[in-house]
Amino acid sequence: MQHSFIDKYADRDSILHRLDPRVRICLFLLLIMAAVATRAADFFHLIELTVLLVVLAALSRIPIGFILRRVLVVSPFLLMVVLMAPFLDVKNPVTTLRFSAAQISVDTRLVIAATVFVKSLISVVSVILLLNTGRFTELLKALQKLKMPAALVSILMFIYRYVFIIVDQFQRMLAARKARTFSNSRKQQYRGLPQIVGMGFIRSSEHAERVYAAMLARGFDGTVRTMSRLRIGSCDIVFGLVMAGVILLIKLG
């Protein structure tokens, strides 16, 4: 059972990969909060935050194609915001955008739609970079160190463990069905799909119970333990402070 669709590029070597997970979480959280707190009239600040995010993506050495494919998964939800723009009820039909000494008057509905779209895009890409610049287990340990509620950390840990069991179970069942199917007809291949889905969840549930029992037998108490020890070094502090300063400068500038 080998699946790496959550933290596929966690083994790469880059500045972001070498950062302590706690610094990385705080950095991307600050970036998302700065984007969410930006007003529609300060739309150009979002563009500057987007440029900073592109720089971080380049530093992470994660293929741009991988990031774009992940963004395409949530793109229908982002496009819904744009489609709802003509139906928004606004008090001021025109919004003035300021960039340095220049001023641009734009339709308010268009500005709101573009603002929400860019904010969502920044949030999604930030999460993608956060998940793929380190092991998910190290992120869970970092969240635990940052005093995140233990119940929420445990839920995330079990989701991370059991999602692979479910995927692996379905892959085995589909491979077994394909080996017993002598027709290339697409209709014939998908005729028994509902039964496969139901049986897959039953088998996954039974497997998950055995995994949980094995964890309890080995002394599991809800604490996230990893082979690596978290340590914030001087490079982590310097890089984190520089990036935080740039974000605050963009937000307050």
Secondary structure, 3 states (H helix, E strand, C coil): CCCCCCCCCCCCCCHHHHCCHHHHHHHHHHHHHHHHCCCHHHHHHHHHHHHHHHHHHHHHCCCHHHHHHHHHHHHHHHHHHHHHHHHCCCCCCEEEEEECCEEEEEEHHHHHHHHHHHHHHHHHHHHHHHHHCCCHHHHHHHHHHCCCCHHHHHHHHHHHHHHHHHHHHHHHHHHHHHHCCCCCCHHHHCCCHHHHHHHHHHHHHHHHHHHHHHHHHCCCCCCCCCCCCCCCCHHHHHHHHHHHHHHHHHHHC
